[in-house]
Amino acid sequence: MNDTPNLALPYILAAQAQKHVTHNEAIRALDCLVQLSVESRALTAPPSAPTNGDRFLIAVSPTGAWSGHAGEIAAFQDGAWAFYRPKDGWIAWVADESALVIYDAGAWSLFAGSGGGSGLTGPVANADLANVSSGTIKGRASAGSGSPEDLSAAQATALLDVFTGSGASHKKGLVPTPGATAGTAKYLREDGTWQDLSNVPLVGVNATADATNKLAIKSAASLFDNAGNGHQQKINKAAASDTASQLYQTNYSGRAEIGLTGDDDFHFKVSADGSTWREAIKIDRNTGKVSFPQSGGPREVLTAGRSYYVRTDGSDSNTGLANTTGGAFLTIQKAYDVIKTLDLNGFTVAIRVADGTYTTGLLIAAPPVGGLVTLVGNASSPGNCIISTTSASAIRVTVPITLTVNGFKLETTTSGNCIAAENGAAITHSNMEFGACAGGHMVASNYSSIGTATDYAISGGANQHVSLNGSTANIAARTLTLSGTLAFTTFIVSQRNSYANVFSLVFAGTYTATGKRYDANDHGVLNTGGGGASYFPGSTAGTGTNAGNSPYGLYK
């Protein structure tokens, strides 16, 4: 054996060279450990300018020169840090707390009666209080056995001092009510009154409780164990509109919340800043069905057709399932964004838009799953249900789906088309009015198609009324009612193998139209059924360059 068993002091071995080194090492350890008094137990890194002989109890997660020595004693000796690993039962005085601490089970803890005041003048072990009366304190020599006996005057004085602070003022503590039997203990308050332990107003465990957080715990972990076969934790709220939840925080700012938040559905929410929250999962209280409001994940499978409602007094935080202020969405786009998270299961879902003017249009850049979508406004008075956008198309579909549109007035400013079908999309409209448009009233490109199922109106000019690029249009045997002064760059364009059925059209109404009548180029075909060069509205002649030939000539 080279070291002593308790303090690990090195022995001087036989025939050892430089014996003074071993002897000095032992003396240095004794200088640190005997009558152990440390400056602090709160530091995680060495102080910047330690004094020779300074000692510290190293706090958890230390850094720097103290890294890896949590809980140990650090002594600055001869210009360097030395570390001593404590054993259970070691005691130290902490100067900056004026407290005595003891090492047990891998941690330093306050010694009973330590921490300000006169403290205990001697140990009172196994003091089983049975009765407190004026002038007399009784206890038992060992807990739970024997009859109560008077404590000695010294013991009584020491024990009373725990609660009275040398008689000067009360200290908080747990003692039985004077003259009471077991099971009726109360809390002795600082003002000398008694508080029943069955209704303690605030409880803090290593933390400060307050009016909101009446129970506060600061701990590495907390355990709610079973007393029997299980354990149930309950969080109750007074009404459905209240909240019963668990909130997870970072630096006291909310990041995640689960529970009944504002209703009786079960919600999972997250936040990046504690202010803006996004609901990721919701479980319906009536059906148990799971939905994913932010899209993605398993889809809700429809068992019937469904309608989503949009109103100018709605909100995109609503469900969209009721035609009311508190139920309808505010924007058409929000309705479709919800629809694309569903499995339509072969059914059709309608977006029903109430009268009013909507400055946000509809962009369909991802297809619905397993069904069709219709956009419905006011079929009898389309001028009352207006989509008016700036620098964006009113209705644009960029994926190969079929969309039907019914009962709207469409208009755009700065840029954007009224209806745009792209990349194989097919749009059919009915009961429409086309107002002033910065782009084209109807634009189809890249193997797409546009058609009408009813007569419609034109009340505003555009770059083109119809523009086809490698696509088709079916606008035949319809009455187009034009009004006002209508300026077009070109009324209709068919290019790059496009084909337009535009025969048997009737252009009705009182109007003046300016601009080029048509342009058919690069094998683009306009089938007018022999309508002639002046068939389309406009003020200048149309042109046909490399137009399609018989039987699909420019004019048939």
N, C-alpha and C positions, 0 to 999 in steps of 0.2 A: 504494500500500500504506500503510495507516494503522497497522498493528501489526507487531511483530517476529515472525518465523516460528516461533520455538520457545516462548517464554514469553508471547507475545501482549501484549507491553508496548506501550503507545500511543506513537507518534511525536508530536513537536511539529511541527505543520505550519506552513508559511510563512504569515505574516500572521495567525496564530491569536490570537484574543483570550484573555485569562486563561490564559496558557501554564503558569502554576504549577499549574493544576488537572490538566492532562495529566501534568506532571512528577511531581506528588505521587502520582497514580494508579499510575504506573510504579514509584515508590519503594515504595509500599505493597505492590505485587505482589512485588517483590524481597524485601521484608522477610518475606513469608510463605514464598516458595519457596526462597530461598537457604539452604543448610544446613538442609533441611527436617526438623524434629523435631515430632512431634505427641503429644498427650496420650494418645490412644486411637484404636482403629479398631473399637470394639465398639458405639458408641452409634448409636441410630436417631433420637434427638431431641436438640435442643440442651440442654446443662446449664442448670440454673436460674440460676446466678450465674457466668457466665464472666468471666475476667480479660482485659483488653485484651491482645491478642497471642496468646491461646490458639488452638491449631490442632488439628483433628481430621480423621481419615479417616472419611467417613460410611459407615455400614454399610448393608446392603440394606434395602429397604422403609422409608425414613425418613419421619418425620412432622413436623408443625409447620413451623417456619421452614426446616427442611432438606428438606421434601417435594420430590421430583423431582430430588434431587442425589446419589443413591446413587453411591458410589465416588469422589466428588469430595473436594477439600480444602476444609474450612470454616475460615475464619479470622475471629476476632472482632476487628475493627479499627475504632477510632474509634466504638465504641458500636453497631456493626451487623455483621451476618454478611456476609462476602464469600466467593464460591465460585470455585474454580479447577479446571478440568478437566485431569486429568493425561494424560500421553502415555506410551507404552511406554518402559520403561527408567528412569523416574523412581524415585528411591530416597528412603525416609523412615525415620527412627528413631522407633519406637513406645515411648514412655516406660513405660507401664504393663505392657509385656511384656518390656522390655529386649531388643528384637528389631529387626532391620533387615528392612524389607519392600521389595519391588520391584513396580512396576506393569507388568503384561503381560496382553495379551489381555482387557482390560476388568476386571481384578481385581488386588487387592493380595495378594501371597503372600510368605511368609517367604523371605528371601534365604538361599542355601546356606550352612550353617555358622552361621546366626544363631539366637538364642534361648538365652541363658544360657551359662555357661562362657566360655572364652577365644575359642572360635570359630576360624575360619580366620585366619591372619595374612597370607595372600596367596592369590590364586586358584590353583587347581590344575586347569587346564582339560585335558580329554581325557586324564586320568590313567587309563590302561587297565592295571589291576593284573594282573600275570602271576604274581607269586610273592611270598610273604611268608616270610621266614626271620629267624632271630634276628639283630637288629641291622641288617638290610638290607631296604629296600623298593625294588622295581624297578617301573618303569612305562614307558610309551611316550610319545614327544612328541606323537603323534597317534593317536587310537583305531584299533586294528585293523591297524596297519602298522608295519613296522620291527621291530627286535629289542629286547627289554627292555634298558633302561639304568638305571643307578643314578640315583635322584633326588638332588638336592643335599641337603646336611644340613638347610638351611632348609625345603626342600620336604618332606622326610621328617618333620621335626619337626611341621610344620603338619598334614600328613595324619594322622600318628599321633594328634595331639591331638583329631581328630574322634572317635576311638574310645576314647581313654584319658583324655581330660579332663586334659591336662597331666601324665599319668602317675599321677594320684591315684586314679582309679577307672575301671573300664570303662564305656563307653557303648554302647548298643545300636547295631548297624550291620551292614551286609552286607559281608563280606570273604570271600575264598576260604579254605578250610582250609589251614593252613601246609603248604607243599610239595605241594598238590593241583593237579590239572590242571583245565582248564575243565570246567564241568558238575557239579562236586561242591561248590559253594559251600554254606557253612553260616552259621548265625546266631550271632553272638557275644553271649552273654547277659551280664547285669550281673554275674553271679557269676564271669565269666571262662571258663565252659564253652561248648562249641559245640553248637548245635542244628541238626540236619539240616533243610534247608528243605523237604524232601518231607513233613515231619510237624510243622508249626508248631503249637503248642498253642492259641494265641490270635492272632487278627488283627483289628485295629481300623483302619478307614479313616475318619479324622476322627471317630471314636467310640471308646468304651471297650468292648472285648469282655469277656465274663465266662464263668463256668462253664457257663451255659445257652446264651448267645448267643456261641459261640466265634468266629463271624465277624460283625462289626458294621460297618455302613456308614452314615454320615450324609452324604447328598448330595442335590442337587436331582433327580438322575436316576441310573440305573445302566443300563449297556448290556452285554448278552450277545450278542456278534456271532458271525456264522458263520465257521467256518474250513473252507471247502469249499462245499458246496451248501446247508447248513442248520445249524441249531443246536437241540439237544434238551436241555431242562432236566428233571432227574429228581429226584423226591422219593420215597424208599423207606421202607417200614415193615417191621418184623420179622414181624408176624402180622396176621391179618385183624381182630382185635379192637383193634389199635392205631390210631393216627391218622397219616395223611399228608395234610396240607392246607396251604392258604394262609389266613392270618388277617389281616384288615384291621382296623386300630384307629383310634380317635380318642383322643388323649392317653393312649396305651398301654392303652386299654380296648377290648375286642373289639366290633366292630359287624357284621362279616360274615365268613363262613368258607365256603370251598369245598374239596371234596376227599373223601377216604375217611376219614370220621369214625366210627370204631367198628365198621365193617364194610367190605365191598368194593363196596357201592353208592356212586354218586357223589351227594353231597349239596350243596345250597345252603342255608345258614342265615343268619339275621340276628338281631340283638339291639339293643335300645334302651339297655341299661345294662351289657352285658358279662356279665350274670349269667343272665338268662332268655333262652333261645334259641328261635326259631321256624323250623321247617324249611319253606322255600318250595317247593323243587323236589327231587325224588329221581329218579335214573335207575337202574333195576333192572339189576344186573350180569349177570343171566342172559338177560333178554329185550330189554334196551335200552328198555323202555317207560318213559315219563315220567309221573310222578304229581305231584300238587300237594296236599300234606298239609293246607295251610291253606284248601283249596277255591278255586274259581275257575280260570280258565285251561282249556286243553284237558282233556277228561275221559278217564279210562280206559274203554274200551269192552269190556264183558263178552262172552265167547264161550260162557259157560255160567252156570247158576245158581251162587249163592255163599252161604255162611253166615258170619256174624260171631258170635263167641262172647263172652258176658258172664259173669263170675264174681265173687263177692265177694272173691276173693284175686287178681283180675286187676289191670291197670293201664291207664289211658287212654293211656299212652305205648307200649303194645304195638301190634301190627298188628291184633289181633282175629281173626286167621285160624286160630288153633289153640285147642283146648279145653284149655289148660294155664295154669298160673299165669303163665308167661312169654309166653304168646301171647294170652290173652283180655283184653278190655276190662274196666274196673271198672264202668262205667255204661252203661245202655241208650242214653242220649242220645248218648254218644260214637259208638256203633255207627251210629246213624242219621246223625249228622253226617258220617261217612265215606261212607255210602251215597249221600247226596245230592250228593256230588262225582263220582259215577260216571255213565256212560251204561249203563243196565241192558240196553239192546239187546233188549228183549222178554222178558228172563228175570226170574225172581223171586228176590229176595234175602231170606234169613231171618235174623232176629236171634234167636239161641238163648241163652236165659237159664238158667243153672244154679240149683239150689236155693239158697235163702238169702233174706235180707231186703234190699231195695234201697230206700234213702231218696231216691233221685233217680229221677223218673219219665221219661216220654217226651213231648216236645212236638214235633209235626210242624207247622212253620210255613212250610216250603218243600217243594214236591212232589219226589219222586224223578223222575229223567229216564228215560223209556222202559221202565218195568216196574213190578212190584208188590213190596210189602214185607209180610212176615208177621212177627209177634211171637210167639215160641214159648217157653212155660215148661214146666211139668210137667203134661201132660194127664191122667195117671192120679191124681196127688195135687196138685191146684192149691194146697192149703194149705201146701205145702212151698216154693213159689216166690212170694214176697210182694213187692208193691210198696206201700210205706207212706210217704206223703209228708206234709209239713207245709206248709200255706199254698200248696199247688200241687196241680193235678190229677195223678192217677197216669198217665193216658193222655189226651192232648188233641190233637186234629187240627183245625187251623184253615184248611185248604186243601182244595179239592175232589178228594180222592183216595179210594181204597178201601184200607182196612187190615183185616187179619184178626188176631185175638188169640186165643191158645189156651193155657189151662192156668195161670192166675194167680189168686191171692187179692189183691184190691185194697182198700185202706183209706186214708183221709186224716184229718188232724186240723187244727184251727183253721179252715181253709177249703180249698176245692178239691173237684172231683168225681172219682169213680172213673174213669168214661169220659165224655169230652166230645167231641161231634162238632159242628163249626161250619162255616158258610159252604160248604155243599154237600158236606161230608165224609160218607163212608159207612163205618161200623165194624161188622163182624160178629165176634161172639165165640163161643167154645165152651169147655166144660169149665172154667167159671169159678166163683169164690166171691167174693161181695161182702160185705166186712166193714163195720165201723163207718165212717161217712163224714160229714164235716162238710158236704158239699154234697149232690149227688145221685149215686146209683149209676150211672144212665145218663141223660145229658143231651144233647139234640139241639136245635139252633137254626139258624134261617136256611137252610131248605131242605136240611137234613141228614137222615141216617137212621141208625138203630141196629137191629141184629137179632141173633138168637142162632141157632146151628145145632145146639145140643144142650141138654139139661137143664142146670140150674145150681143153685147154692146161695146162700142169703142167711143170713149169720151175724151181721150187725150192722145197726143202724138208720141212717137218713139223713133229710135233709130230704124227699127224694122217692126212691122206687126208680126211677121213670121220670118224666122231665120233658121234654115236647115243646113247642117254640115255633116254629110255622111249619115243622114237620118231620114225619117219619114214624118208626114203630117196627113191627117185625115180630117179635113174641114170642108165637107161637101154637103150640098143640098141644105144649106142653112141660111137664115136671114141675119145679116150683120147690121145693126142699127148704129149709124155714125152720127155724131153731133159736134157742133162747134168747129173751130179752125184746127185742123189736124196736120201737123208737120211731121213727115217721115223722111228719113234719108232714102230708104227704099222700102216700099210697102211689103214686098215678099221676096226672099232670097232662097234659092235652091242651088246648092253647089256640092261638088265632090260626090257624085252618084246618089244624091238625095232625090226623093220622090214625094211630091205633094199632090194629093187628091183635093182639088179646090174647084171642082165643077159645080154648076147649078147654084152658085152663090147669088144672093140678093143683097145689094148694098143699099140700105134704106136710110131714111132720116134726112135732116137738113144739116149740111156740113160743107166745108171746104177742105180739100186735101191737097197738100203740096208735097213735092218730092218725086223720086223715080218710082215708076209703077212696079217694076219687077226686075230681077236679075237672075238669070239661069246660066250657070257656067260649070265647066269641068264635069260634064255629063249630068248635071242637075236637071230634073224634069219637073215641069209645072203642068199638070193635067187639068186644063180649064174646060174641057168638053167643047172646044171651039169658041171660047169666049172672045178671042180677038185681042189686038194690041192694047185696046183701051179698057179691057175688062176690069183691071184693078184700079182702085182710087189712086190719084197722083196727078202731078202737073207736068211731068216730063216722061218721055218714052222709055220703055223698058229695054233691056238688052239681053241677048242670048248668045253666049260664046261657048262653042263646043257643047251645045245643049243636046239632050238625049234625042234620038231619032225615032221614027215610026217603028212600032205602033205607039210608042210612048214619046211622041214629039212634044215640043214646047207647048203647042196648042193642039188639041185633038178635037 
